[in-house]
Amino acid sequence: MPQEPVSLSNNPLQSDDEYVQLEVQHHEYESRLSELAEKAVLTDDEQFEETTLKKKKLQIKDRMQAIARRQQGASAHP
C-alpha cells in the first residue's frame, strides 16, 4: 500500500534538508516500483532493479525515521 507524502504545511521535518531530500528520493523509488508493478512480466534487469529499489527505499525510510526520532528527541529536551 503506497504511503501518502507527508503534508508540507504541518511537518517540522520539512525544515531538515536531508529529510526533504530523502523524502523526494523515496517518492521517486516508489513511482518507479509502481511502473514495474504494472508490467505483466519483468526482464532479468527489471527484476534486479526492482529488488535494488526496494532495498534502497527501505534504507531511506529507516534514515527518515532516524531523523524524525532525533528531531522528536531534540524537541522533547529543549
URQUIFEN-V91671 format. One record per residue. RES is the residue in one letter. SS is DSSP state (a for helix, b for strand, c for the rest). BURIAL is b if it has 9 or more other C-alpha atoms within 8 Angstrom, else e. Layout:
RES&SS&BURIAL  RES&SS&BURIAL
This chain:
M&c&e  P&c&e  Q&c&e  E&c&e  P&c&e  V&c&e  S&c&e  L&c&e  S&c&e  N&c&e  N&c&e  P&a&e  L&a&b  Q&a&b  S&a&e  D&c&e  D&a&e  E&a&e  Y&a&b  V&a&b  Q&a&e  L&a&b  E&a&b  V&a&e  Q&a&b  H&a&b  H&a&b  E&a&e  Y&a&b  E&a&b  S&a&e  R&a&e  L&a&b  S&a&e  E&a&e  L&a&b  A&a&e  E&c&e  K&c&e  A&c&e  V&c&e  L&c&b  T&c&e  D&a&e  D&a&e  E&a&b  Q&a&b  F&a&e  E&a&e  E&a&b  T&a&e  T&a&e  L&a&b  K&a&b  K&a&e  K&a&e  K&a&b  L&a&e  Q&a&e  I&a&b  K&a&b  D&a&e  R&a&e  M&a&b  Q&a&e  A&a&e  I&a&b  A&a&b  R&a&e  R&a&e  Q&a&b  Q&a&e  G&a&e  A&a&e  S&a&e  A&a&e  H&c&e  P&c&e
